[in-house]
Amino acid sequence: MISKRYIPYTDLRKYFAPEFAAFWFMNGNHASSEVCFTANLALICKEVEHSHDDFITEHFRKYSEPDLPFVWKILEVILMGTLSKLYSNFSDTTAKHAVQENL
């Protein structure tokens, strides 16, 4: 269960990115539910598409693949609700517990 406190994106970067790589949010193998994974990825795509942040625009000027930026850029632009859904659907409970212990 998620703590009643919000999950700071910096904690996800700290505990998830080093172990699961820069594009873990695009890998369905890290999801508890394929349905939620697909819905979360669609939300992320929508939120990135609507972002006018310079670092997102620059990313797409520089890279054509993969379809989305690195996780540390994604976590800067997605909404808190999307962040919570992404975290909730993450299948590795050890990583999730590491984040919760530091809240």
C-alpha positions in Angstrom: 0.0 0.0 0.0 1.2 3.5 -0.8 2.0 5.8 2.1 -0.5 8.6 2.6 2.4 11.0 1.9 3.2 11.6 -1.7 6.0 9.8 -3.6 8.6 12.4 -4.5 9.9 11.8 -8.0 13.5 12.1 -6.7 13.0 9.0 -4.7 11.9 7.1 -7.8 14.9 8.3 -9.7 17.2 7.4 -6.8 15.8 3.8 -6.2 14.4 2.8 -9.6 16.6 4.3 -12.3 20.0 2.9 -11.3 18.7 -0.7 -11.0 16.1 -0.7 -13.7 17.7 1.6 -16.3 16.6 4.9 -17.9 13.5 3.5 -19.6 12.0 1.2 -16.9 8.7 2.9 -17.2 8.4 1.6 -20.8 9.1 -2.0 -19.9 6.0 -4.0 -19.1 8.1 -6.6 -17.3 8.3 -4.2 -14.4 4.5 -3.8 -14.1 2.2 -5.7 -11.9 -0.7 -5.3 -14.3 -0.4 -5.1 -18.1 -3.7 -3.2 -18.3 -2.4 -0.5 -15.9 1.0 -0.5 -17.6 -0.7 0.3 -20.9 -2.9 3.0 -19.4 0.0 4.5 -17.5 2.2 4.6 -20.7 -0.6 6.3 -22.6 -0.9 9.0 -19.8 2.8 9.5 -19.8 2.8 10.0 -23.6 0.0 12.5 -23.4 1.6 14.5 -20.6 5.0 14.6 -22.4 3.3 15.6 -25.6 1.6 18.5 -23.8 4.9 19.6 -22.2 6.4 22.8 -23.4 9.5 22.5 -21.2 12.7 23.3 -22.9 14.5 20.1 -21.9 11.7 18.0 -23.4 11.7 20.0 -26.7 15.5 19.7 -26.8 15.4 16.0 -26.1 13.2 15.4 -29.2 15.4 17.6 -31.3 18.4 15.5 -30.3 16.9 11.9 -30.2 14.4 10.2 -32.4 14.4 6.9 -30.5 13.0 5.7 -28.2 9.6 7.4 -28.4 9.9 8.9 -24.9 12.7 10.7 -23.0 14.7 9.2 -20.2 12.9 8.5 -16.9 14.5 11.5 -15.1 13.0 13.8 -17.7 9.6 12.0 -17.6 9.4 12.4 -13.9 9.8 16.1 -14.2 6.7 16.6 -16.4 4.1 13.9 -15.4 1.3 14.8 -13.0 1.4 13.5 -9.4 -1.5 11.2 -10.1 0.4 9.6 -13.0 3.4 9.3 -10.8 1.4 7.5 -8.1 -0.1 5.1 -10.7 3.3 4.4 -12.1 4.7 3.7 -8.6 1.6 1.6 -7.6 2.0 -0.7 -10.7 5.7 -1.2 -10.3 6.2 -4.9 -9.6 9.5 -4.9 -7.6 8.4 -4.7 -4.0 12.0 -4.4 -2.7 12.5 -1.1 -4.7 9.1 0.2 -3.6 9.9 -0.6 0.1 13.1 1.3 -0.2 11.2 4.4 -1.4 8.6 4.0 1.4 11.2 3.7 4.1 12.6 7.1 3.1 9.4 9.0 3.1 
